[in-house]
């Protein structure tokens, strides 16, 4: 029968393995916890940039004018999907089957310059709105049909918005108007 010293020597490798397993599990658990905690801290309060809300008209615009137009007392709201990269901008809404009346696409460019758009591979008509760096409407093309391709429509802008045909008129959008997004 082995004495206590021999038993301790024989069980030492097993204990070392158990300690290593427990330490490894502890390190992985702490790492996962810290990663989740840092993600929450970093992303808390960060706006969702996968979608922008466009507001057209409304009370703030009425305050800038002496007249009261009841048609624009409440802002029109659109949910816009951003197109930031060259690939996203080249694709745009091409190939999509339809677009909800309260939805659209916001093309975001790094600076204000001449921007040209066409209706390649479109399945429905669009209103296209060119917007300057200070978010003022610089040009509007209404109800552009897919059949207008390959004609290009160009204007100065840092942002371009595509909405379902008829929405520029429905929201009473005008040249020089400041948009909020």
Buried (B, 14 or more C-beta within 10 A) or exposed (E): EEEEEEEEEEEEEEEEEEEEEEEEEEEEEEEEEEEEEEEEEEEEEEEEEEEBEBBBBBEEBBEEEEEEEEEBEEBBEBEBBBBEEEEBBEBBBEEEEEBEEBBBBBBBBEEBEEBEBBBBEBEBBBBBBBBBEEEBBBBBBBBBEBEBEEEEBEBBBBBBBBBBBBBBEBBBBEEEBBBBB
